[in-house]
Amino acid sequence: MVKRKRLRAILIPVFLYAASAVVVGYFLSHAQNGARGLEAKREYKRQIFEKTVELETLKAEHAEWDRRIALMRADRIDADILEEEARKTLGLVHSKDVIVFLGSPGAH
């Protein structure tokens, strides 16, 4: 009888500590690798950084297009751009322009 009480006195705390260790291990593994764990947080931060870089690139491109569109507005047309587009469309050359013929693609 004394041996069973002594065995029980030893095994119950060991079992409780083991069960506690399993529960703590479960929560720690989910804190590290779960859907909202540390690994997911790192991945979200990486995605945020990539999207921020992409956003900055798109903002710069948008600003460039805004600048180019502003040059073509009717209230203030840039004369150089108008002349360049007119020459390109009409195929005309100014008398002071220098023309360099590169030759046909097949002739070397």
MDTraj code that builds the backbone (N, CA, C; nanometers):
import mdtraj as md
import numpy as np

residues = "MET VAL LYS ARG LYS ARG LEU ARG ALA ILE LEU ILE PRO VAL PHE LEU TYR ALA ALA SER ALA VAL VAL VAL GLY TYR PHE LEU SER HIS ALA GLN ASN GLY ALA ARG GLY LEU GLU ALA LYS ARG GLU TYR LYS ARG GLN ILE PHE GLU LYS THR VAL GLU LEU GLU THR LEU LYS ALA GLU HIS ALA GLU TRP ASP ARG ARG ILE ALA LEU MET ARG ALA ASP ARG ILE ASP ALA ASP ILE LEU GLU GLU GLU ALA ARG LYS THR LEU GLY LEU VAL HIS SER LYS ASP VAL ILE VAL PHE LEU GLY SER PRO GLY ALA HIS".split()
xyz = np.array([
    [0.0811, -0.1186, 0.0000],
    [0.0000, 0.0000, 0.0000],
    [0.0859, 0.1257, 0.0000],
    [0.1909, 0.1234, 0.0778],
    [0.2792, 0.2386, 0.0854],
    [0.3491, 0.2591, -0.0473],
    [0.3836, 0.1496, -0.1150],
    [0.4513, 0.1603, -0.2429],
    [0.3600, 0.2251, -0.3469],
    [0.2301, 0.1911, -0.3458],
    [0.1374, 0.2520, -0.4423],
    [0.1198, 0.4004, -0.4155],
    [0.1102, 0.4385, -0.2923],
    [0.0976, 0.5815, -0.2602],
    [0.2237, 0.6568, -0.3030],
    [0.3370, 0.5929, -0.2776],
    [0.4626, 0.6569, -0.3151],
    [0.4748, 0.6663, -0.4678],
    [0.4378, 0.5589, -0.5381],
    [0.4408, 0.5583, -0.6846],
    [0.3426, 0.6603, -0.7395],
    [0.2256, 0.6656, -0.6804],
    [0.1258, 0.7641, -0.7217],
    [0.1762, 0.9063, -0.6944],
    [0.2412, 0.9283, -0.5840],
    [0.2944, 1.0602, -0.5485],
    [0.4015, 1.1042, -0.6473],
    [0.4696, 1.0103, -0.7095],
    [0.5740, 1.0435, -0.8069],
    [0.5147, 1.0551, -0.9478],
    [0.4280, 0.9617, -0.9866],
    [0.3767, 0.9571, -1.1232],
    [0.2774, 1.0697, -1.1545],
    [0.1953, 1.1086, -1.0599],
    [0.0973, 1.2154, -1.0868],
    [0.1675, 1.3467, -1.1198],
    [0.2635, 1.3946, -1.0424],
    [0.3326, 1.5186, -1.0827],
    [0.4095, 1.5045, -1.2141],
    [0.4712, 1.3864, -1.2368],
    [0.5435, 1.3658, -1.3631],
    [0.4457, 1.3729, -1.4799],
    [0.3313, 1.3083, -1.4666],
    [0.2294, 1.3132, -1.5717],
    [0.1791, 1.4563, -1.5929],
    [0.1539, 1.5297, -1.4862],
    [0.1061, 1.6681, -1.4993],
    [0.2119, 1.7572, -1.5653],
    [0.3381, 1.7393, -1.5269],
    [0.4453, 1.8170, -1.5914],
    [0.4581, 1.7815, -1.7391],
    [0.4451, 1.6531, -1.7701],
    [0.4535, 1.6102, -1.9105],
    [0.3367, 1.6662, -1.9911],
    [0.2164, 1.6597, -1.9350],
    [0.0992, 1.7156, -2.0033],
    [0.1150, 1.8657, -2.0222],
    [0.1660, 1.9340, -1.9197],
    [0.1889, 2.0791, -1.9307],
    [0.2923, 2.1090, -2.0389],
    [0.3975, 2.0275, -2.0449],
    [0.5020, 2.0476, -2.1460],
    [0.4460, 2.0274, -2.2860],
    [0.3579, 1.9300, -2.3042],
    [0.2966, 1.9064, -2.4348],
    [0.2095, 2.0244, -2.4747],
    [0.1304, 2.0755, -2.3820],
    [0.0419, 2.1904, -2.4108],
    [0.1257, 2.3138, -2.4440],
    [0.2288, 2.3398, -2.3665],
    [0.3154, 2.4558, -2.3919],
    [0.3859, 2.4392, -2.5262],
    [0.4331, 2.3192, -2.5564],
    [0.4967, 2.2933, -2.6861],
    [0.4022, 2.3168, -2.8018],
    [0.2767, 2.2752, -2.7836],
    [0.1749, 2.2973, -2.8877],
    [0.1571, 2.4468, -2.9148],
    [0.1415, 2.5241, -2.8085],
    [0.1207, 2.6676, -2.8271],
    [0.2463, 2.7372, -2.8810],
    [0.3635, 2.6918, -2.8388],
    [0.4866, 2.7517, -2.8914],
    [0.5049, 2.7212, -3.0392],
    [0.4724, 2.6001, -3.0804],
    [0.4867, 2.5674, -3.2226],
    [0.3890, 2.6492, -3.3067],
    [0.2681, 2.6713, -3.2563],
    [0.1734, 2.7541, -3.3315],
    [0.2113, 2.9016, -3.3261],
    [0.2757, 2.9437, -3.2183],
    [0.3224, 3.0830, -3.2119],
    [0.4339, 3.1066, -3.3131],
    [0.5107, 3.0044, -3.3429],
    [0.6192, 3.0176, -3.4394],
    [0.5706, 2.9982, -3.5826],
    [0.4944, 2.8924, -3.6086],
    [0.4621, 2.8528, -3.7450],
    [0.3156, 2.8643, -3.7815],
    [0.2318, 2.9113, -3.6938],
    [0.0879, 2.9165, -3.7202],
    [0.0512, 3.0248, -3.8208],
    [-0.0782, 3.0353, -3.8476],
    [-0.1277, 3.1318, -3.9460],
    [-0.0969, 3.2756, -3.9051],
    [-0.0860, 3.3004, -3.7752],
    [-0.0522, 3.4344, -3.7263],
    [0.0763, 3.4326, -3.6442],
    [0.1618, 3.3372, -3.6725],
    [0.2850, 3.3206, -3.5970],
    [0.3965, 3.4111, -3.6467],
    [0.5140, 3.3872, -3.5932],
    [0.6299, 3.4709, -3.6269],
    [0.6719, 3.4545, -3.7719],
    [0.6662, 3.3331, -3.8245],
    [0.7014, 3.3117, -3.9655],
    [0.6031, 3.3851, -4.0571],
    [0.4752, 3.3799, -4.0252],
    [0.3750, 3.4503, -4.1055],
    [0.3980, 3.6013, -4.0973],
    [0.4365, 3.6496, -3.9805],
    [0.4642, 3.7926, -3.9645],
    [0.5813, 3.8355, -4.0527],
    [0.6869, 3.7528, -4.0559],
    [0.8018, 3.7841, -4.1426],
    [0.7601, 3.7860, -4.2902],
    [0.6778, 3.6900, -4.3287],
    [0.6309, 3.6837, -4.4677],
    [0.5463, 3.8060, -4.5019],
    [0.4595, 3.8467, -4.4097],
    [0.3777, 3.9663, -4.4328],
    [0.4652, 4.0907, -4.4454],
    [0.5675, 4.1012, -4.3625],
    [0.6573, 4.2170, -4.3711],
    [0.7308, 4.2190, -4.5049],
    [0.7733, 4.0997, -4.5533],
    [0.8406, 4.0927, -4.6824],
    [0.7464, 4.1345, -4.7945],
    [0.6219, 4.0890, -4.7879],
    [0.5240, 4.1261, -4.8898],
    [0.4948, 4.2756, -4.8849],
    [0.4857, 4.3311, -4.7651],
    [0.4619, 4.4756, -4.7512],
    [0.5771, 4.5535, -4.8128],
    [0.7006, 4.5095, -4.7885],
    [0.8161, 4.5778, -4.8466],
    [0.8117, 4.5726, -4.9991],
    [0.7825, 4.4537, -5.0546],
    [0.7753, 4.4408, -5.2014],
    [0.6654, 4.5296, -5.2591],
    [0.5503, 4.5315, -5.1951],
    [0.4388, 4.6129, -5.2452],
    [0.4690, 4.7619, -5.2311],
    [0.5432, 4.7997, -5.1268],
    [0.5822, 4.9400, -5.1101],
    [0.6763, 4.9828, -5.2216],
    [0.7721, 4.8972, -5.2553],
    [0.8645, 4.9279, -5.3656],
    [0.7866, 4.9385, -5.4966],
    [0.6938, 4.8461, -5.5187],
    [0.6121, 4.8497, -5.6402],
    [0.5260, 4.9761, -5.6444],
    [0.4716, 5.0149, -5.5289],
    [0.3903, 5.1363, -5.5225],
    [0.4726, 5.2599, -5.5563],
    [0.5947, 5.2683, -5.5039],
    [0.6807, 5.3824, -5.5333],
    [0.7143, 5.3888, -5.6826],
    [0.7393, 5.2733, -5.7432],
    [0.7676, 5.2685, -5.8864],
    [0.6472, 5.3160, -5.9667],
    [0.5299, 5.2693, -5.9293],
    [0.4086, 5.3100, -6.0001],
    [0.3782, 5.4581, -5.9794],
    [0.4068, 5.5104, -5.8602],
    [0.3866, 5.6538, -5.8363],
    [0.4793, 5.7370, -5.9246],
    [0.6038, 5.6923, -5.9390],
    [0.6984, 5.7649, -6.0243],
    [0.6526, 5.7600, -6.1698],
    [0.6057, 5.6439, -6.2142],
    [0.5557, 5.6320, -6.3506],
    [0.4313, 5.7196, -6.3712],
    [0.3454, 5.7235, -6.2713],
    [0.2251, 5.8065, -6.2795],
    [0.2622, 5.9548, -6.2878],
    [0.3607, 5.9959, -6.2086],
    [0.4056, 6.1349, -6.2122],
    [0.4644, 6.1698, -6.3483],
    [0.5404, 6.0767, -6.4079],
    [0.5970, 6.0999, -6.5410],
    [0.4864, 6.1160, -6.6447],
    [0.3829, 6.0310, -6.6376],
    [0.2721, 6.0440, -6.7323],
    [0.1951, 6.1740, -6.7093],
    [0.1781, 6.2132, -6.5841],
    [0.1122, 6.3412, -6.5555],
    [0.1906, 6.4574, -6.6152],
    [0.3242, 6.4505, -6.6022],
    [0.4080, 6.5570, -6.6578],
    [0.3949, 6.5616, -6.8096],
    [0.3970, 6.4454, -6.8743],
    [0.3861, 6.4415, -7.0202],
    [0.2490, 6.4881, -7.0682],
    [0.1459, 6.4541, -6.9954],
    [0.0109, 6.4970, -7.0328],
    [-0.0038, 6.6470, -7.0137],
    [0.0582, 6.7000, -6.9068],
    [0.0499, 6.8436, -6.8831],
    [0.1150, 6.9227, -6.9968],
    [0.2178, 6.8656, -7.0606],
    [0.2833, 6.9345, -7.1717],
    [0.1937, 6.9416, -7.2951],
    [0.0959, 6.8556, -7.3052],
    [0.0114, 6.8520, -7.4242],
    [-0.1236, 6.9204, -7.4040],
    [-0.1455, 6.9843, -7.2905],
    [-0.2714, 7.0540, -7.2676],
    [-0.2803, 7.1755, -7.3581],
    [-0.4013, 7.2101, -7.3952],
    [-0.4239, 7.3179, -7.4923],
    [-0.3808, 7.4545, -7.4399],
    [-0.3904, 7.4803, -7.3123],
    [-0.3558, 7.6126, -7.2598],
    [-0.2059, 7.6393, -7.2597],
    [-0.1245, 7.5366, -7.2623],
    [0.0210, 7.5578, -7.2656],
    [0.0895, 7.4413, -7.3364],
    [0.0887, 7.4435, -7.4649],
    [0.1515, 7.3393, -7.5452],
    [0.2992, 7.3731, -7.5611],
    [0.3850, 7.2763, -7.5371],
    [0.5280, 7.2945, -7.5556],
    [0.5569, 7.2913, -7.7054],
    [0.6191, 7.3977, -7.7561],
    [0.6430, 7.4112, -7.8998],
    [0.7352, 7.3012, -7.9530],
    [0.8352, 7.2619, -7.8764],
    [0.9279, 7.1581, -7.9223],
    [0.8575, 7.0237, -7.9390],
    [0.7734, 6.9893, -7.8431],
    [0.7020, 6.8617, -7.8526],
    [0.6028, 6.8657, -7.9683],
    [0.5348, 6.9794, -7.9857],
    [0.4394, 6.9920, -8.0960],
    [0.5102, 6.9779, -8.2307],
    [0.6260, 7.0449, -8.2442],
    [0.7011, 7.0373, -8.3691],
    [0.7521, 6.8953, -8.3943],
    [0.8019, 6.8307, -8.2906],
    [0.8533, 6.6947, -8.3055],
    [0.7428, 6.5984, -8.3480],
    [0.6289, 6.6072, -8.2851],
    [0.5170, 6.5190, -8.3199],
    [0.4654, 6.5484, -8.4612],
    [0.4616, 6.6771, -8.5000],
    [0.4151, 6.7129, -8.6348],
    [0.5112, 6.6592, -8.7408],
    [0.6410, 6.6716, -8.7177],
    [0.7391, 6.6200, -8.8143],
    [0.7311, 6.4679, -8.8249],
    [0.7134, 6.4034, -8.7105],
    [0.7041, 6.2578, -8.7108],
    [0.5783, 6.2126, -8.7860],
    [0.4680, 6.2825, -8.7648],
    [0.3423, 6.2445, -8.8288],
    [0.3429, 6.2736, -8.9776],
    [0.3937, 6.3916, -9.0129],
    [0.3915, 6.4326, -9.1535],
    [0.5112, 6.3801, -9.2325],
    [0.6152, 6.3379, -9.1653],
    [0.7344, 6.2890, -9.2350],
    [0.8152, 6.4015, -9.2971],
    [0.8138, 6.5204, -9.2389],
    [0.8865, 6.6356, -9.2927],
    [1.0151, 6.6589, -9.2149],
    [1.1091, 6.7282, -9.2809],
    [1.2379, 6.7586, -9.2207],
    [1.2636, 6.9077, -9.2373],
    [1.3183, 6.9705, -9.1354],
    [1.3552, 7.1116, -9.1421],
    [1.4818, 7.1256, -9.2256],
    [1.4978, 7.2406, -9.2910],
    [1.6127, 7.2594, -9.3805],
    [1.7456, 7.2596, -9.3049],
    [1.7460, 7.2913, -9.1767],
    [1.8703, 7.2952, -9.0986],
    [1.8986, 7.1633, -9.0261],
    [1.8111, 7.0655, -9.0417],
    [1.8323, 6.9357, -8.9767],
    [1.9383, 6.8562, -9.0519],
    [2.0158, 6.7804, -8.9778],
    [2.1155, 6.6916, -9.0362],
    [2.0560, 6.5515, -9.0386],
    [2.0606, 6.4890, -9.1562],
    [2.0041, 6.3553, -9.1718],
    [2.1176, 6.2576, -9.1963],
    [2.1166, 6.1483, -9.1236],
    [2.2182, 6.0439, -9.1369],
    [2.1481, 5.9199, -9.1876],
    [2.1877, 5.8732, -9.3062],
    [2.1307, 5.7526, -9.3623],
    [2.2129, 5.6335, -9.3149],
    [2.1463, 5.5377, -9.2583],
    [2.2154, 5.4218, -9.2046],
    [2.2263, 5.3095, -9.3051],
    [2.1590, 5.3174, -9.4142],
    [2.1638, 5.2130, -9.5151],
    [2.0545, 5.1104, -9.4917],
    [2.0376, 5.0242, -9.5881],
    [1.9338, 4.9226, -9.5768],
    [1.9831, 4.8114, -9.4820],
    [1.8928, 4.7412, -9.4190],
    [1.9339, 4.6381, -9.3233],
    [2.0092, 4.5226, -9.3877],
    [1.9863, 4.4928, -9.5178],
    [2.0532, 4.3806, -9.5829],
    [2.1911, 4.4148, -9.6372],
    [2.2221, 4.5416, -9.6607],
    [2.3491, 4.5804, -9.7236],
    [2.4555, 4.6075, -9.6154],
    [2.5718, 4.5436, -9.6343],
    [2.6830, 4.5688, -9.5412],
    [2.8074, 4.6068, -9.6162],
])
top = md.Topology()
chain = top.add_chain()
for i, resn in enumerate(residues, 1):
    res = top.add_residue(resn, chain, resSeq=i)
    for name in ("N", "CA", "C"):
        top.add_atom(name, md.element.get_by_symbol(name[0]), res)
traj = md.Trajectory(xyz[None], top)
